[in-house]
Amino acid sequence: MPLHAKALLAVAVIVCSMAGGYLARRFHWLKESASRPIMTMVAVFGYGSIGFFSIWKEKLTAAEAWLPLLAGAFMLIMLPLGVLAGRMLTRNRPTIGVFAVAGALANTGATMGGLLAYILFNEEGLRLTNIYGLLWTPVIVCVMYPVMRHFGRSESRESLGPLMVRNLLDWRSIGLPLAILAMVLAGLGVQRPRAVEQWHVIDVMVLLTTLGGYFAIGLRLHGGRVRKLTRLIVGLGVMRYVVGAGLALALTALAPWEPGSLPWRIFLLEAVMPTAITMVAMANMFRTKPRTASALFVANTVFFLVVCLPIVLWLLGP
């Protein structure tokens, strides 16, 4: 299948899933509140399972090990920058938390970044994307979950330190022990069951999480809210596609990659993806402005698909 056809197919799946959720709410087939359990299932069990099987398979070279290290550094640097930017755009505490996490997290998984890496660079691109995301779950569970809860209304008085400790025991953090177990199994040389490939387990989970995640976002989507968030939407665009791109390019100077090499391209590709579905899932799980999170996600993703994607394909494609 030609490159442009694959890209259009991916866009069609994303748009149709969101539209399905939106129409389901508008025609009262499902309540908007159904978004929360769906997003929780996607974030906790969907992404957790995909991460487990993907990490279990990978064996890193010295050069490839820089991908997750720089990816983790990228998220941890973008987070405080997002807090500062959020405070300049709004005084609403939960909204600041949502904006900061939205700026720090890119949609690097199978629902966008991994999908584009596969379209551009086939299985080797998808393999490097999985390596890029090795520290995703630890950063999400240990840092992003507590930050989202810290800025939320119900737990706004609790400091970050105790939150980080307590968060490790939360059932929604199951992705972290799964990621650690997968790293141990890979390090010990334990072979992943052949049934994972034979039964296309990862492909099925990717499809289900993509459909479920975007459908749940559609349930939360309100056109009027998008118009009211213009300042935040523009600000998030600057964070993801200007600040994020500049920071990613600067970080590549630390790695032993040649400019234009595949790891170099994958790192920049993942860094300029739109904001993550995981951000919306967290906002739903912890009741921190889920409608605002959905609106920011949709606007940021649409801008990427319409404006940024052609540029990305031209600059970073094979």
C-alpha positions as CSV (number, residue, x, y, z in Angstrom):
1,M,0.0,0.0,0.0
2,P,1.4,3.4,-0.9
3,L,2.6,5.7,1.9
4,H,-0.1,8.3,1.4
5,A,-2.8,5.6,1.4
6,K,-1.6,4.2,4.7
7,A,-1.6,7.7,6.2
8,L,-5.1,8.4,5.0
9,L,-6.3,5.1,6.4
10,A,-4.8,5.9,9.8
11,V,-6.5,9.3,9.8
12,A,-9.8,7.8,8.8
13,V,-9.7,5.3,11.7
14,I,-9.0,8.1,14.1
15,V,-11.6,10.5,12.8
16,C,-14.3,7.9,12.5
17,S,-13.7,6.7,16.1
18,M,-14.0,10.2,17.5
19,A,-17.1,10.9,15.4
20,G,-18.7,7.7,16.6
21,G,-18.3,8.7,20.2
22,Y,-19.6,12.2,19.5
23,L,-22.7,10.9,17.7
24,A,-23.3,8.3,20.4
25,R,-23.6,11.1,23.0
26,R,-25.6,13.4,20.8
27,F,-28.2,10.7,19.9
28,H,-28.2,9.5,23.6
29,W,-27.0,6.0,22.8
30,L,-24.4,6.4,25.6
31,K,-24.0,8.9,28.4
32,E,-20.9,11.1,28.5
33,S,-20.0,9.6,31.8
34,A,-19.3,6.3,29.9
35,S,-16.0,7.9,28.8
36,R,-14.4,7.5,32.2
37,P,-14.5,3.7,32.5
38,I,-13.6,3.3,28.8
39,M,-10.6,5.6,29.1
40,T,-9.6,3.9,32.3
41,M,-9.7,0.5,30.6
42,V,-7.7,1.8,27.7
43,A,-5.0,3.5,29.8
44,V,-4.6,0.8,32.5
45,F,-5.2,-2.5,30.7
46,G,-4.8,-1.6,27.0
47,Y,-1.6,0.4,27.1
48,G,-0.3,-1.7,30.0
49,S,-0.7,-5.0,28.0
50,I,0.7,-3.5,24.8
51,G,3.7,-2.2,26.7
52,F,4.3,-5.5,28.4
53,F,4.4,-7.6,25.2
54,S,6.4,-4.9,23.3
55,I,9.0,-4.4,25.9
56,W,9.4,-8.1,26.5
57,K,10.6,-8.6,23.0
58,E,13.1,-5.8,22.7
59,K,16.9,-6.0,23.1
60,L,18.7,-2.7,23.2
61,T,22.0,-1.8,21.5
62,A,24.1,0.9,23.2
63,A,23.0,3.5,20.6
64,E,19.3,2.5,20.9
65,A,19.4,2.9,24.7
66,W,19.6,6.6,24.2
67,L,16.1,6.7,22.8
68,P,14.2,5.9,26.1
69,L,16.7,8.0,28.2
70,L,16.2,11.1,26.0
71,A,12.5,10.4,25.8
72,G,12.2,10.4,29.6
73,A,14.3,13.6,29.8
74,F,12.1,15.2,27.2
75,M,8.9,14.6,29.2
76,L,10.4,15.7,32.5
77,I,11.7,18.9,31.0
78,M,8.5,19.7,29.2
79,L,6.4,19.2,32.3
80,P,7.6,22.2,34.4
81,L,7.7,24.3,31.2
82,G,4.0,23.4,30.7
83,V,3.2,24.4,34.3
84,L,4.8,27.8,33.8
85,A,3.0,28.3,30.4
86,G,-0.3,27.2,31.9
87,R,-0.1,29.7,34.7
88,M,0.4,32.4,32.2
89,L,-2.7,31.3,30.3
90,T,-5.2,30.5,33.1
91,R,-5.7,30.8,36.9
92,N,-7.8,27.7,37.1
93,R,-5.7,25.1,39.0
94,P,-7.1,21.9,37.4
95,T,-6.7,23.4,33.9
96,I,-3.1,24.3,34.6
97,G,-2.5,20.6,35.5
98,V,-4.2,19.4,32.3
99,F,-2.3,21.9,30.2
100,A,1.1,21.0,31.7
101,V,0.6,17.2,31.2
102,A,-0.7,17.8,27.7
103,G,2.4,19.7,26.8
104,A,4.7,17.1,28.3
105,L,3.1,14.0,26.8
106,A,3.0,13.2,23.1
107,N,0.9,10.5,21.4
108,T,3.9,8.3,20.8
109,G,2.1,4.9,21.1
110,A,0.3,2.7,18.7
111,T,-2.5,5.2,18.3
112,M,-0.3,7.8,16.5
113,G,3.5,7.9,16.8
114,G,3.9,4.1,16.5
115,L,1.5,4.0,13.6
116,L,3.3,6.7,11.7
117,A,6.7,5.1,12.4
118,Y,5.4,1.8,11.0
119,I,4.0,3.6,7.9
120,L,7.3,5.4,7.3
121,F,9.9,2.8,8.3
122,N,8.0,-0.5,8.5
123,E,8.7,-2.9,11.3
124,E,12.1,-1.4,12.2
125,G,10.4,1.9,12.8
126,L,7.8,0.3,15.1
127,R,10.6,-1.6,16.9
128,L,12.5,1.7,17.7
129,T,9.3,3.4,18.7
130,N,8.7,0.6,21.3
131,I,12.3,1.2,22.5
132,Y,11.6,4.9,22.7
133,G,8.7,4.3,25.0
134,L,10.5,2.0,27.5
135,L,10.4,4.6,30.2
136,W,6.9,5.8,29.4
137,T,5.1,3.8,32.0
138,P,7.5,4.6,34.9
139,V,7.3,8.4,34.0
140,I,3.5,8.2,33.7
141,V,2.9,6.3,36.9
142,C,5.6,8.0,39.1
143,V,5.3,11.6,37.8
144,M,2.4,12.3,35.6
145,Y,-0.3,10.6,37.6
146,P,0.7,12.4,40.8
147,V,0.9,15.7,39.0
148,M,-2.6,15.3,37.5
149,R,-4.0,14.4,40.9
150,H,-2.1,17.2,42.6
151,F,-3.7,19.8,40.4
152,G,-7.2,18.1,40.6
153,R,-9.9,19.7,42.8
154,S,-10.5,16.7,45.1
155,E,-6.8,16.2,46.0
156,S,-5.3,19.7,45.5
157,R,-4.1,20.0,49.0
158,E,-1.9,16.9,49.0
159,S,1.8,17.5,48.3
160,L,3.5,15.7,45.4
161,G,5.9,13.6,47.6
162,P,3.2,11.6,49.4
163,L,1.2,11.4,46.2
164,M,4.0,9.8,44.3
165,V,4.5,7.2,47.0
166,R,0.8,6.4,47.4
167,N,0.3,6.4,43.6
168,L,2.6,3.3,43.3
169,L,0.0,1.3,45.2
170,D,-2.9,2.4,43.2
171,W,-4.4,-0.4,41.0
172,R,-4.4,2.0,38.0
173,S,-0.6,1.9,38.2
174,I,-0.4,-1.8,37.2
175,G,1.4,-0.8,34.0
176,L,4.6,-0.1,36.0
177,P,5.1,-3.6,37.5
178,L,4.1,-5.0,34.1
179,A,6.8,-2.9,32.4
180,I,9.4,-3.9,35.0
181,L,8.5,-7.6,34.7
182,A,8.8,-7.3,30.9
183,M,12.3,-5.8,31.2
184,V,13.4,-8.6,33.6
185,L,12.1,-11.3,31.2
186,A,13.8,-9.7,28.2
187,G,17.0,-9.3,30.2
188,L,17.0,-12.9,31.2
189,G,16.5,-14.0,27.7
190,V,13.1,-15.6,28.2
191,Q,11.4,-15.9,24.9
192,R,8.0,-14.4,24.4
193,P,5.3,-17.0,23.6
194,R,4.9,-17.5,19.8
195,A,1.1,-17.2,20.2
196,V,1.6,-13.4,20.6
197,E,2.6,-13.3,16.9
198,Q,0.5,-16.2,15.6
199,W,-2.7,-14.8,17.1
200,H,-1.8,-11.2,16.3
201,V,-2.3,-10.3,20.0
202,I,-0.6,-6.9,19.8
203,D,-2.4,-6.0,16.5
204,V,-5.8,-6.7,18.1
205,M,-5.0,-4.8,21.3
206,V,-3.7,-1.8,19.2
207,L,-6.9,-1.7,17.2
208,L,-9.1,-2.0,20.3
209,T,-7.3,0.6,22.3
210,T,-7.3,3.0,19.3
211,L,-11.0,2.6,18.7
212,G,-11.8,2.8,22.4
213,G,-9.6,5.7,23.2
214,Y,-10.8,8.0,20.4
215,F,-14.4,6.9,20.8
216,A,-14.2,7.9,24.5
217,I,-12.7,11.3,23.5
218,G,-15.6,11.8,21.1
219,L,-18.1,11.2,24.0
220,R,-16.5,14.1,25.9
221,L,-16.3,16.4,22.9
222,H,-18.4,19.7,22.9
223,G,-18.0,22.1,20.0
224,G,-18.7,25.2,22.2
225,R,-16.0,24.2,24.6
226,V,-13.4,24.1,21.9
227,R,-14.2,27.7,20.9
228,K,-13.9,28.8,24.6
229,L,-10.4,27.3,24.9
230,T,-8.7,29.2,22.0
231,R,-5.9,30.6,24.2
232,L,-5.1,27.2,25.7
233,I,-5.3,25.5,22.3
234,V,-2.9,27.9,20.7
235,G,-0.6,27.7,23.7
236,L,-0.6,23.9,23.5
237,G,0.3,24.1,19.8
238,V,3.3,26.3,20.6
239,M,4.4,23.9,23.4
240,R,4.0,20.7,21.3
241,Y,5.2,21.9,17.9
242,V,7.6,24.8,18.6
243,V,9.0,24.4,22.1
244,G,8.9,20.6,21.9
245,A,10.5,20.4,18.5
246,G,13.3,22.8,19.6
247,L,14.0,20.8,22.8
248,A,14.0,17.5,20.9
249,L,16.5,18.8,18.4
250,A,18.8,20.1,21.2
251,L,18.6,16.7,23.0
252,T,19.7,14.8,19.9
253,A,23.1,16.5,20.3
254,L,23.7,14.3,23.4
255,A,23.2,11.0,21.6
256,P,25.7,9.2,19.4
257,W,23.4,9.4,16.3
258,E,24.3,10.8,13.0
259,P,21.8,13.4,11.8
260,G,19.4,11.7,9.4
261,S,19.9,8.2,10.9
262,L,16.9,6.2,11.8
263,P,17.1,6.6,15.6
264,W,17.5,10.3,15.1
265,R,14.5,10.5,12.8
266,I,12.4,8.3,15.2
267,F,13.2,10.5,18.2
268,L,12.3,13.7,16.4
269,L,9.2,12.1,14.9
270,E,7.9,11.0,18.3
271,A,8.7,14.3,20.0
272,V,6.5,16.3,17.6
273,M,3.4,14.1,17.8
274,P,0.2,15.7,19.1
275,T,-0.7,15.5,22.8
276,A,-1.3,12.0,24.2
277,I,-4.5,10.1,24.6
278,T,-3.1,9.1,28.0
279,M,-3.5,12.7,29.1
280,V,-7.2,12.5,28.4
281,A,-7.4,9.1,30.2
282,M,-5.7,10.6,33.3
283,A,-8.1,13.6,33.3
284,N,-11.0,11.1,33.2
285,M,-9.5,8.8,35.9
286,F,-8.8,11.6,38.3
287,R,-11.7,13.8,37.4
288,T,-9.5,16.7,36.4
289,K,-11.3,18.7,33.7
290,P,-12.0,15.8,31.4
291,R,-14.0,17.9,29.0
292,T,-11.2,20.4,28.7
293,A,-8.7,17.6,28.2
294,S,-10.7,16.1,25.4
295,A,-11.1,19.5,23.7
296,L,-7.4,20.2,23.9
297,F,-6.6,16.7,22.5
298,V,-9.0,17.0,19.6
299,A,-7.9,20.5,18.6
300,N,-4.2,19.6,18.9
301,T,-4.6,16.4,17.0
302,V,-6.7,18.0,14.2
303,F,-4.0,20.7,13.8
304,F,-1.3,18.1,13.6
305,L,-3.2,16.0,11.0
306,V,-4.0,19.0,8.8
307,V,-0.9,21.2,9.1
308,C,2.0,19.3,10.7
309,L,1.7,15.8,9.3
310,P,2.5,16.8,5.7
311,I,5.6,18.6,7.0
312,V,6.6,15.7,9.2
313,L,6.3,13.2,6.3
314,W,8.4,15.5,4.1
315,L,11.2,16.2,6.6
316,L,11.5,12.9,8.4
317,G,10.2,10.4,5.9
318,P,12.5,7.9,4.1
